[in-house]
Every structure is written in C-alpha cells, then in structure tokens.
Amino acid sequence: AEQTNLLALNATIEAARAGDAGKGFAIVAAEVKELANQTSSATESIVAQISQIQGATQEAVDAIDGIGKTIDKVKEISTSVATAIEEQDSATREIARNVEQAANGVKDVANNISDVANASEGNLKTVGTFVDTAEQLSRQSQALRTEVDDYLQKTRAI
C-alpha cells in the first residue's frame, strides 16, 4: 500500500506537470491512491481479525486442555471410588460372616444353657435367667444380622 501511495503521488506530480493534458491521469492517480488507502485499511482490519481468531483459538486450546485435565481427574476419582466400594463390600461381607458366627455362638450358648437347666432342677430360677438373657442376645443378634443384611443390600445397590 505504501508503494502504491508513492506511485499515486508520483503520478499526481507528473499529471500536474502535464497541465490540462494530465487531468485525466490525475483523476486515475487519485483513484489509485484511494484504493491504496482502502487496501491498507482492509489489511489492518484483516490483521486485527486474524489476531482475534488466534486469541480465540488459543483460548479454545486452553479450554480443551483444561477439559482433558478435568476428565483425567474425574477418571482418577472414579477409580478411587470404585476401589473404596470394593474394599467396603469386602469389609461388609467379613462383618456379616462374623455376625453370623456370633449368632451361631449365641444359639449354641442358648442350647447349652437349656441343657444345663434340664440337668439342674434345683437351679431352675438361675438357669431361667440365663435362658432369658441368651434369648435376648439371640434376638439382638438377629436384629443386628437383619441390619447388616439391609446394609449389604444397600451397598450392593450402589
């Protein structure tokens, strides 16, 4: 555009030297100068638009990079949660097994106490108290077992 402006200026000078014969040439030189100015303005506008596009592109690249990092974090957290759930499931099964063994032990104790009661009629009152306690423990154990089974079902549903 600068060279075209110089050429237009030179053409205007030559047209002025030519006098009336150069008037048409002077008009053409003025039009060339105007086109050079428009080209320069359009070039500046294009440069600004390209700069904006480059900035927006960089923002998009940064956003995509951020999304990728977020996805990686979510994946890592999901893996940790899955591992924790598996560990919790294993622990819950172990608890259920221990509760079941305790319940069986309580039932065995209740049976043994009942046998002692039958063998010792003289201690019937004392043995009756033991039987009541054992039955209460058995009910509590059964209630605990029911709660553990409910907990296991809820955990497995997750």
N, C-alpha and C positions, 0 to 999 in steps of 0.2 A: 504494500500500500504506500510506503514511503517513496519507493522508486516511481510508482505511478504518479504520486503527487509531484515529484520532481519533474517528471516528463510533462505533466499538465502545466506546471509553472513555466517550464521552458517553452512549451507550445504557445502559452499565452503571451510570453515575451516576444516570440517570433511573429505571432499574429499582430501584435501591437506595432512591430517594425514594418509589417507589410501594409499597414494602414487599412483602407477600405477593402482591399483585396483579401485581407486576412480576417475579416469579421466572421465569416462562416467557420473558419478554422478556430477562432477564439471561442465560439459557441461550443464547438466539439471539445475543445480543451477544457472548458468549464464543466461540461458533462462528464468528461473523463475524471476530472478532479472530484466531482460529486460522487461518482461511482467508487472511486478510491476511498473516499471518506466512508461511504456506506459499507464497503468491503472491510475496512478497518474496524468499524463499529460491530459488524456482524462477526468478525473474527474474535473480537473481545468478548462478545456475548457467547460465542461457541466455547471459548476457553473457560469462561465462568461456568457454563453448563457442564462441561467436561469435569471441571474441578468439583462441582456439586455431585455429579454422578460418582466420581471417585470417592468422595467423602461418604456418600450413601452406601456405596459398595463396601467400603471398609467397615462401616457400621454394621452392615449385614453380615460380613465375615466374622466380625467380633461377636455379634449376637448368635450366629450359628456355632461358633466356638464355645460360647457360654452355655448354649443349649446342650452341646455334646458333653461338656463337663457336668452339667446338671444330670443328664441321663446316666453318666457314669456313677455319680453319687447315689442316685436312686437305685441303680443296679446293685451297688455295694451295700446299701442299706437293706434292700430286699433280700439279698443273700444272707446278711446278718440276722434279719428277722426270721427267715426260713430255718437257719441253723438254731436259733433260740427256740423256735417252736418245736423242732425235732428233739432238742435237749429237754424241753419242758414235757413233751409227750413221754419220753423215756423215764423221766423222774416221776411223772404221774403214774405210769404203769408200775414202777417199783413201789411207790406208796400204796397203790391198790393191792399189790401182791402181799406187802407187809400187813396191811389191814386185814386182808383175808386170812393170813396166818394167825394174826392176833384173834380174830373172830373164832377161828377153829380152836385156838388155845382156850379161849373163854368157854366155848362149848364143852371142851374136854374137862375143864375145871368144873363146870356145872354138873357134868355127868359124874365126875369123881365125888363131888360134894353130895350128890344124890345117893351114891353108893354108900358113902360114909353114914349118911342119915339112916339108911336102911339097916346098916350094921350096928348102929349105936342108938337104940331107942331111948336110952337114958339121957342122951344129949340132944334130944329131938328139938328142943327150943333153940339151942345154939346153932344146930345144923340148919334149921329152918331159916334163921337169919342169914347164914351163908348162902343158902339157895336163893333167897330173895335178892341178895347183893349180886350174885352171879347172874341171875336173870336180868337184873337191871343193867349190869355191864354188857350182857348179851344184846339187850335192846339198844343200848347206847352204841355198841359196836355195829349193830345192824344199821342204825341211823347214820353213823359215820360212813359205813360202806355205801349206803344209798347216796350220801352227799358226794363221796368220791366218784361213784359211777356217774352221777349227774355232771360233775366237774369234767370227767373224762369225755363224756359225750359233747359237752360244750367246747372243750379243747379240740376235739377231732373235727367239729363243725367249722372251726376257724381254718 
